[in-house]
Amino acid sequence: MVVLSKIYTRTGDKGLTALGDGSRVPKPSARVEAYGTVDETNATVGMARLHADGEMDASLARIQNELFDLGADLCRPNREKDHEAEYTPLRMVASQVDRLETEIDAMNARLTPLRSFILPGGSPLAAHLHLCRTVSRRAERLAVELSLAEDVNPEAVKYLNRLSDWFFVAARIANDDGTADVLWVPGATR
């Protein structure tokens, strides 16, 4: 259980922050950038939920919780030392990626195939889901960059990759099952 009785600690005043294993790193480190951008993704999902209801809102609520799980995974380095932790570290698992794929397939089955690229927009929910998509893509790029230098759970990277796809297809669903998608017209202003 998390207990936050004091919000400011002054421990970061010199530009360092604590990771999940207690080690301290500079705030602009690749690991902090990666899980910080996952947190930013979560905030964009919260904005999208202002326009969602029913099944879509429930799915977005689940994703928000999983993004916290993902942040916990990314903020704890050294998976090989997980057995030494006083509690079992939270790690993303393949079943979370599989579930996203199943949901993407189910949503996509409702849509006609694309014949053009889509511009972010349409309904307010779709526009917000496109923002979720782009921020989650940035989180993925940062997680991949981190994985080139440090140990990263491969399921965390896979989750981010599928999540941005999920947001894309969900945006089409939010645009009246794709009928209200805003299509790109190449060279329209030439």
HELIX and SHEET records of a PDB file:
HELIX    1   1 ALA A   30  ARG A   49  1                                  20    
HELIX    2   2 GLY A   54  LEU A   74  1                                  21    
HELIX    3   3 ARG A   79  GLU A   84  5                                   6    
HELIX    4   4 ALA A   94  ASN A  108  1                                  15    
HELIX    5   5 PRO A  124  ALA A  149  1                                  26    
HELIX    6   6 PRO A  154  ALA A  174  1                                  21    
SHEET    1   A 2 LEU A  16  ALA A  18  0                                        
SHEET    2   A 2 ARG A  24  PRO A  26 -1                                        
SHEET    1   B 2 ILE A 118  LEU A 119  0                                        
SHEET    2   B 2 VAL A 182  LEU A 183 -1                                        
END                                                                             
